[in-house]
Amino acid sequence: MNSKLVKSVAAVCLPLSLLLGCAGANNDNKDGAIENAPASYGPLPSAAQLNWHEMETYCLIHFTPTTFENKEWGYGDASPSIFNPAHFDAGQIAVAARSAGFRGLVSVAKHHDGFCLFPTKATDYNISKSPWRDGKGDMVKEFMEATRKQGMQFGAYCSAWDRNDPAYGTPEYVQHYRQELTDLYSNYGPLFISWHDGANGGDGYYGGAKEKRIIDRSVYYNWPSIWEITRKLQPGAVIFSDIGPDVRWVGNERGMAGETCWATFTPVGPEGKNPAPGFVDDRFLTTGQRDGKYWIPAECDVPLRPGWFYHPDQDDKVKSPDQLFDLYLQSVGRGACLNLGLSPNTEGLLHNNDVASLKAFGDKLNKTFADNLAKDAVFTASNIRDKNDKDFGTAKLTDDDRYSYWATDDKETKPELTIDLKESKRFNIIRLRENIKLGQRLDSVVIEQWQSDQWQPLASATSIGSTRLIRLPAFITTQKLRLHFFAPVCIALSDIGLFAEAPADYTAINKTRQSVGHEGWKTIAGSASAGGSRAALAFDGDKNTFWQTAAGSLPQQITIDLGGVKELKAFSWLPRQDSKPEGLISKYIFETSTDGKQWTTSAEGEFSNITANPVEQYVPLKKNVEARFIRLQATAVSGTGNAPAIITIAELNVF
């Protein structure tokens, strides 16, 4: 990017407080109506953030021409004519989400391909140019209406990166983007969230230029000016990006927060530079920071399927209700919110497998948390603030009010609480909540159970916050629990719950595609391995092992003799599963041969979003081929535009 462009967008590095829009800082959100209420502690949530915390779960809907291309990221060159879902039904999607207990839907109004699902003058690449609804439709509006009909809240995501707009990379495009946001903020009622991705700049169609455009993410969009538009037109919406300013990305697309996950966070850019979406020091995204300057809690995003967009080959890979419940415990149960990706098919509907899993998850959620076994328990606290049971007593712990609370005197920062259930009860989940209007106060809790006439260790947890769900390794049966709390100030605990996890009423889905297997496979010349890394690890059937090429060898590829001629329809590559980013293929060529001498390119393209979502990449071939030899070559790896230094393969399969 040239210096003139940088100066025209943002002349100086903006202060952090302006970039964050001053959200999540200390505010006047005190329980002042109660005499002698505890003083607040640290950063406090805004009203919009409180609403977000109370929602706990919502869904993000990916549906653009990319769906019809069977890709994960569109290149920006798809004709609007392919976008014509014959049986689109926003109501079917909203009902399915609501059946799972989700409280909001977020429409991907524009993804990186640049196609807007709403009519706008900011770009010609929008839904009015498609044949759907004879060019008179507004899919964002239909999603919004269906969402509200189900009693859920509505949000929007408009990608800052646009692989179609010929002006991308210039100041003119930034004005296009602001107009798109203004249209979304002005025409669809109140939004609960404005969602922003960190992906910015790279290869694209760009009106036919077909080139790579790299922008300075720290200044190009002038994010503070964009946040000002949001605050003015949608004051009740939280703003999500990997730096906030209201909600931060958790740092992965696996749907899991850290075992310790603070709602407080201080964004900084790489090497101390000005932070911006897609330009942040990511070390504390997953855990937050106990001494963070702002209230910026984490969102855990994860797709229901392996990919964010619909792919027919993933119909048998929908997450099960039990998997979704695990994710709920590791997101909502750690003070974050769960954002589950839904992906309509080319008909404009959720697949039956998706609908069934969502419904069974909702049923399991409802059954599990329907009966709080601590509801009628006898609580004995080591201290109650001002000896005032009416305002600060333990009865507040089971009154179903997130903001009434048991509080201790200011000097009592390590109180104890005994729970007598009156009779032995069986459970495996413990729920704790703080009154976060007074800040995140508790550092940790240690829990004991009464067994064999003595107190025995049971569980512990850190960073309680808005919700903490502790799932025990196994069900226990006991009559009494004792909790030891630790905080730098007096505590304000609003909820205690004990629950027995319900089984999911669900039938597993049978697999619909079969690998040819690895029997007889062997690597041949041209597959250079790193020291100690056997090439056979690339097809040993173990996703936890991986093969790594020798550093610097070119080309970076693996060549395999299948042991006989096979008819091939597709191949798949599974990236390394140890969460490390090295050697992740972002662009590839897949070749086939019958004799190992004459080669045909059977597939080529990109593995989109591979660092954040390193799931199996299934690629149908251009046409069915007969082959004995296959070769996968990397032409680029994630995070660098240079020739790949190494590549890694956990599993390579053909179908």
Secondary structure, 3 states (H helix, E strand, C coil): CCHHHHHHHCCCCCCHHHHCCCCCCCCCCCCCCCCCCCCCCCCCCCHHHHHHHHHCEEEEECCCHHHHHCCCCCCCCCCHHHCCCCCCCHHHHHHHHHHCCCCEEEEEEECCCCCECCCCCCCCCEHHHCCHHHHCCCHHHHHHHHHHHCCCEEEEEECCCCCCCCCCCCHHHHHHHHHHHHHHHHHCCCCCEEECCCCCCEEECHHHCCEEECCCCCCCCCHHHHHHHHHHHCCCCEEEECCCCCEEECCCCCCCCCCCCCCEECCCCHHHCCCECCECCHHHCCCCCCCCCEECCEEEEEECCCCCCCCHHHCCCCCCHHHHHHHHHHHCCECCEEEEEECCCCCCCCCHHHHHHHHHHHHHHHHHHCCCCCCCCEEEECCCHHHCHHHHCHHHHHCCCCCCCEECCCCCCCCEEEEEEEEEEEEEEEEEEECHHHCCCCCEEEEEEEECCEEEEEEEEECCCCCEEEEEEEEEEEEEEEEEEECCCCCEEEEEEEECCCCCCCCCCCCCCCCCCCCCCEECCCCCECCCCCHHHHHCCCCCCCEEECCCCCCCEEEEEEEEEEEEEEEEEECCCCCCCCCCEEEEEEEEECCCCCCEEEEEEECCCCCCCCCCEEEEEEEEEEEEEEEEEEEEECCCCCCCCCCEECEEEEC
